[in-house]
């Protein structure tokens, strides 16, 4: 009878618990082996536990560590860009001398042996732009060469191809054929992945009203698109400046650095709105306009109820239609003024809180005197009729003895004549 089939009462004391301990140990080791079984190209996120002169060691869990070359994580001055305790993303490359080797990108002498692996696993590879060829660039990767189309070199359309020649970049292999004789690479894929990480970080930090720096990427009639690193949003034409902007190109240009305020963030629909105007000084806080003064302005736009006149950049006043006719009734402001016309106006009232200004047309002293004189000399027609009627009445009518008729008859006769 084997120990396996031995009745429990015949099992020596402590043997059962020993078998259970062995069983749990085997299960633990088996689980750990599964956890540590990595496929080449598999991406992991791990914490840095130790940094030496040549290697960076990462914690893989279960008392297991991985290593990657420190040279991959140095800045332009040769200083490490990471520290112990940081978390990084790395790709499993291979097991060498019982050590799990990782990489953030494949480069150097090892690149030729891992190109196909990098293609299937999406591991970044390093390369140098050699020259411009038809449709794109020739890229040197290890001992071989690859092709990068123009469209895969950046996130935006390239205008200066010469700027890339001789520079070192990281690429993703997007096509691998004929045992590596035909390789197509993309730098854009790298940029898109970096952008996705930036977007994820921005989603937790950006807030409406916050001011942030960006770069103008394209200009349209309705506004301009600005990239703030991770997301791209629109500056509507109404938010470009305090004064009225009709031509976006006259104010902004592609590649221009700007500082904008966040107006709205819609992460679900990927729509973001910014304002350049809110980062500029408010002209209402610095203007020196005063009530009762006369100033020159420019007719900015016409509406049914009047004309808006620009008095200073970002400051418009309303010239009501009732003040445009010079005493006569008009149907539309265009009968008197035109858009773009220079006009002298009088400031009747200023409401700084509501940012409103009421205007009127100034009148000369001579015009005012003529107006008053006319008002004084004007005599109602009915009064003249009454005086004439009274004179006839006092003389007893005409000499022929005919009746004059009533006052109403006389008034009608006067009107008809």
C-alpha positions in Angstrom: 0.0 0.0 0.0 1.4 3.3 -1.0 1.4 6.3 1.2 -1.2 7.9 -1.0 -3.6 5.1 -0.4 -2.7 4.7 3.3 -5.7 5.1 5.7 -5.5 8.4 7.6 -5.2 6.6 10.9 -2.0 5.0 9.7 -0.4 8.2 8.5 2.4 9.3 10.9 1.6 12.4 13.0 2.6 15.6 11.1 2.8 13.9 7.7 -0.5 15.2 6.5 0.4 18.8 7.3 3.8 18.3 5.6 2.1 17.1 2.4 -0.2 20.1 2.5 2.7 22.5 2.9 4.5 20.9 0.0 1.3 21.1 -2.0 0.9 24.8 -1.3 4.6 25.5 -2.0 4.3 23.7 -5.4 1.1 25.7 -6.2 2.9 29.0 -5.2 5.9 28.1 -7.4 3.7 27.2 -10.2 1.7 30.4 -10.0 4.9 32.4 -9.8 6.3 30.7 -12.8 3.1 31.6 -14.8 3.3 35.2 -13.6 7.0 35.4 -14.7 6.5 33.7 -18.0 6.9 36.6 -20.4 6.6 36.6 -24.2 9.2 38.6 -26.2 7.8 42.1 -26.9 5.4 41.9 -23.9 4.9 45.3 -22.4 5.1 45.7 -18.6 4.8 48.6 -16.2 7.2 48.2 -13.3 8.8 50.1 -10.5 12.5 50.9 -10.5 14.2 49.3 -7.5 17.9 49.8 -8.2 20.1 51.8 -10.5 23.7 50.9 -11.1 26.4 52.4 -13.4 25.2 50.3 -16.4 21.8 48.8 -15.5 18.3 49.8 -14.2 16.6 47.0 -12.3 12.8 46.8 -12.2 10.4 44.9 -9.9 8.4 42.2 -11.7 6.7 40.9 -8.6 7.1 37.6 -6.9 10.7 38.3 -6.0 11.6 38.6 -9.6 13.5 41.4 -11.3 14.2 42.6 -14.8 17.0 44.8 -16.1 17.4 47.3 -18.9 20.4 49.3 -20.0 20.9 52.6 -18.2 22.0 54.1 -21.5 18.4 54.1 -22.7 17.4 56.4 -19.9 20.0 59.2 -20.1 19.4 62.8 -21.1 21.6 64.9 -23.5 24.0 65.5 -20.7 24.4 61.9 -19.8 22.3 62.1 -16.6 19.6 59.6 -15.7 16.1 60.7 -16.4 14.6 58.3 -13.8 15.2 57.5 -10.1 14.5 54.7 -7.8 10.8 54.4 -7.0 9.7 55.7 -10.5 7.4 53.5 -12.6 8.3 53.0 -16.3 7.0 51.1 -19.3 9.4 48.5 -20.8 9.3 45.7 -23.3 10.5 42.2 -22.5 13.3 41.3 -24.9 14.9 38.0 -23.9 16.5 36.0 -21.1 20.3 36.3 -21.1 22.4 34.5 -18.4 19.3 33.9 -16.3 18.5 37.6 -16.4 15.3 39.0 -17.9 16.3 41.8 -20.2 13.9 44.6 -21.0 14.1 47.6 -23.2 12.3 50.9 -23.9 13.5 50.7 -27.5 15.8 48.5 -29.6 19.1 50.0 -30.7 22.8 49.4 -31.1 24.2 46.0 -32.1 21.3 44.0 -30.9 18.9 45.6 -33.3 19.4 43.3 -36.3 18.6 40.2 -34.3 15.3 41.6 -33.0 13.8 43.6 -35.9 11.1 41.0 -36.7 10.4 40.6 -33.0 10.1 44.3 -32.7 7.6 44.3 -35.6 5.3 41.7 -34.2 5.6 43.1 -30.6 5.5 46.8 -31.4 8.8 47.5 -29.7 10.3 50.9 -30.7 13.5 50.8 -32.7 16.1 53.5 -33.2 17.2 54.8 -36.5 18.9 57.7 -38.3 17.4 59.6 -41.3 20.0 59.1 -44.1 18.5 61.0 -47.0 15.3 62.0 -48.8 13.9 59.6 -51.4 10.8 59.4 -53.5 7.8 59.6 -51.1 9.7 59.8 -47.9 13.0 59.2 -46.2 15.6 56.4 -46.1 16.3 55.4 -42.5 19.3 53.5 -41.2 18.3 50.9 -38.6 21.3 48.8 -37.3 23.0 47.3 -40.3 20.0 47.7 -42.6 17.8 50.3 -43.9 14.1 51.1 -43.8 11.6 53.5 -45.5 9.6 56.2 -43.6 6.9 57.9 -45.7 6.4 61.6 -45.4 3.0 61.0 -43.8 4.6 58.9 -41.0 7.3 61.4 -40.0 5.1 63.7 -37.9 1.7 64.5 -36.6 1.3 67.4 -39.0 2.2 68.0 -42.7 5.9 68.4 -43.3 7.0 71.6 -45.0 10.7 71.5 -44.6 12.1 68.0 -45.4 15.8 68.9 -45.0 15.4 69.5 -41.3 15.3 65.8 -40.6 18.4 64.7 -42.5 21.0 63.2 -40.2 18.9 63.2 -37.1 18.3 60.3 -34.8 14.7 59.2 -34.1 12.7 56.4 -32.6 10.3 54.4 -34.9 7.7 51.7 -34.9 8.0 49.0 -37.6 4.6 49.0 -39.4 5.6 46.6 -42.2 8.2 43.8 -42.3 8.6 41.7 -45.4 11.1 39.5 -47.3 13.0 38.6 -44.1 13.7 42.2 -43.4 14.6 43.3 -46.9 11.6 45.5 -47.0 10.8 47.5 -43.9 8.5 50.5 -43.4 8.7 52.5 -40.2 6.7 55.2 -38.6 7.8 58.0 -36.3 4.3 59.2 -36.1 3.2 56.1 -34.2 5.7 57.0 -31.5 4.3 60.6 -31.3 0.7 59.3 -31.2 1.5 57.0 -28.2 3.3 59.9 -26.4 0.3 62.1 -27.1 -2.1 59.5 -25.7 -0.1 59.5 -22.5 -0.1 63.3 -22.3 -3.8 63.3 -22.9 -4.3 60.9 -20.0 -2.3 63.1 -17.7 -4.0 66.3 -18.9 -7.4 64.8 -18.2 -6.6 64.8 -14.5 -5.0 68.3 -14.3 -6.8 70.6 -16.8 -9.6 72.8 -15.6 -11.9 75.4 -17.3 -10.5 78.9 -16.7 -6.9 77.6 -16.5 -4.3 79.4 -18.6 -1.9 77.2 -20.7 0.6 77.6 -23.5 0.2 76.1 -27.0 1.1 76.4 -30.6 -1.1 77.4 -33.5 -1.4 74.3 -35.9 -3.9 75.6 -38.5 -6.0 78.6 -39.3 -9.5 78.7 -40.6 -12.1 81.4 -41.4 -14.0 80.6 -38.2 -10.9 80.5 -35.9 -7.6 78.8 -35.2 -6.6 75.4 -33.9 -4.0 75.3 -31.1 -2.1 72.3 -29.8 -1.3 72.4 -26.0 0.5 69.1 -26.0 -1.8 66.1 -25.7 -4.9 67.7 -27.1 -5.9 70.1 -29.8 -8.7 72.7 -29.5 -10.3 75.6 -31.3 -9.9 79.3 -30.6 -13.2 80.7 -32.1 -12.8 83.9 -34.1 -14.8 85.7 -31.5 -12.2 84.7 -28.8 -9.1 85.9 -30.7 -9.1 89.5 -29.5 -11.1 92.2 -27.8 -11.6 94.1 -31.0 -13.7 92.6 -33.8 -11.6 90.2 -35.9 -12.8 89.5 -39.5 -9.7 87.9 -40.9 -8.0 85.2 -38.7 -4.9 85.2 -40.9 -4.3 88.8 -40.2 -3.8 88.2 -36.5 -2.4 84.6 -36.2 -0.1 82.4 -38.1 0.8 78.6 -38.1 3.6 77.7 -35.7 3.0 80.8 -33.5 3.3 80.2 -29.7 0.3 81.5 -27.8 -1.1 81.5 -24.2 -4.8 80.7 -24.0 -7.5 80.3 -21.4 -9.5 77.1 -21.3 -13.2 77.8 -22.2 -14.6 74.2 -22.3 -13.4 70.6 -22.1 -15.4 67.7 -23.6 -13.3 64.6 -23.3 -16.0 62.3 -24.6 -16.5 64.1 -27.9 -12.9 65.2 -28.0 -13.9 68.9 -28.3 -11.9 71.6 -26.6 -12.3 75.4 -26.8 -9.8 78.1 -25.9 -9.7 81.9 -25.6 -6.9 84.1 -26.5 -8.8 87.2 -25.7 -9.1 86.4 -22.0 -5.4 86.4 -21.6 -5.1 89.9 -23.0 -5.7 93.2 -21.0 -9.3 94.2 -20.9 -9.6 97.6 -22.8 -12.6 98.6 -20.6 -10.2 98.7 -17.6 -7.8 101.1 -19.3 -9.9 103.3 -21.5 -10.1 107.0 -20.8 -13.5 107.8 -22.5 -15.7 110.2 -20.7 -19.4 111.1 -20.9 -20.1 114.4 -22.8 -16.9 114.2 -24.8 -16.8 114.1 -28.6 -14.6 111.5 -30.3 -13.9 110.0 -33.7 -15.0 106.4 -34.3 -15.5 103.9 -37.1 -18.9 102.3 -38.0 -18.3 98.7 -37.2 -21.7 97.2 -38.1 -25.3 98.2 -38.9 -28.4 96.7 -37.3 -32.1 97.5 -37.6 -32.1 99.6 -34.5 -28.9 101.6 -35.0 -25.1 101.5 -35.8 -22.3 100.2 -33.6 -19.3 102.5 -33.7 -15.8 101.4 -32.6 -14.3 104.1 -30.3 -11.2 102.1 -29.3 -9.9 98.5 -29.9 -12.5 96.3 -28.1 -14.9 99.2 -27.2 -18.0 99.8 -29.3 -20.8 102.3 -28.6 -24.4 102.3 -30.0 -25.7 105.1 -32.1 -29.5 104.6 -32.0 -31.5 104.9 -35.2 -33.5 107.7 -33.5 -30.3 109.8 -33.3 -29.3 109.3 -36.9 -32.1 111.0 -38.9 -31.3 114.6 -37.8 -34.9 115.1 -36.9 -36.4 113.1 -39.8 -37.6 109.5 -39.6 -35.4 106.8 -41.3 -36.2 103.1 -41.9 -32.6 101.8 -41.6 -29.2 103.2 -40.5 -27.8 102.5 -44.0 -29.7 105.5 -45.2 -27.4 107.8 -43.3 -24.1 105.9 -42.5 -22.1 103.0 -44.0 -20.0 100.3 -42.4 -16.3 101.4 -42.2 -17.2 105.1 -42.3 -15.3 107.4 -39.9 -17.8 109.3 -37.8 -17.7 112.0 -35.1 -19.9 111.0 -32.2 -20.8 112.3 -28.8 -20.7 110.0 -25.7 -24.0 110.4 -23.9 -23.7 107.7 -21.3 -21.2 105.0 -20.2 -22.1 101.8 -18.3 -18.8 100.2 -17.4 -20.4 97.4 -15.5 -22.5 96.2 -18.5 -19.8 97.5 -21.0 -22.3 99.7 -22.9 -22.0 103.2 -24.4 -24.8 105.3 -25.8 -23.9 107.7 -28.6 -25.4 110.6 -30.5 -24.4 112.8 -33.4 -23.0 116.2 -32.2 -24.7 119.3 -33.7 -23.0 122.7 -34.4 -24.0 125.8 -32.5 -25.3 127.5 -35.7 -27.5 124.5 -36.4 -29.0 124.7 -32.9 -29.7 128.4 -33.2 -31.5 127.9 -36.6 -33.5 125.1 -35.1 -34.6 127.3 -32.1 -35.5 130.2 -34.4 -37.6 128.1 -36.6 -39.5 126.8 -33.6 -40.2 130.3 -32.4 -41.3 131.7 -35.7 -43.5 128.8 -36.7 -47.3 129.6 -36.5 -50.0 127.0 -36.7 -52.1 127.2 -39.9 -55.3 127.0 -37.9 -54.4 130.2 -36.1 -53.9 132.0 -39.4 -57.3 130.8 -40.6 -59.0 132.0 -37.4 -57.5 135.5 -37.8 -58.6 135.8 -41.4 -62.1 134.6 -40.5 -62.4 137.2 -37.7 -61.4 140.0 -40.1 -64.1 139.0 -42.6 -66.6 138.7 -39.8 -65.9 142.2 -38.5 -66.4 143.7 -42.0 -69.8 142.0 -42.4 -68.8 139.6 -45.2 -68.3 140.5 -48.9 -69.9 143.5 -50.5 -72.2 141.4 -52.6 -74.0 140.2 -49.5 -73.1 136.6 -50.1 -72.6 134.6 -47.0 -69.0 133.6 -46.1 -70.2 130.3 -44.8 -69.0 128.7 -41.7 -65.4 128.7 -40.4 -65.1 125.1 -41.5 -66.0 126.2 -45.1 -63.4 128.9 -45.0 -60.7 126.5 -43.7 -61.6 124.0 -46.5 -61.3 126.7 -49.1 -57.9 127.8 -47.8 -56.6 124.2 -47.9 -57.9 123.7 -51.4 -56.2 126.8 -52.7 
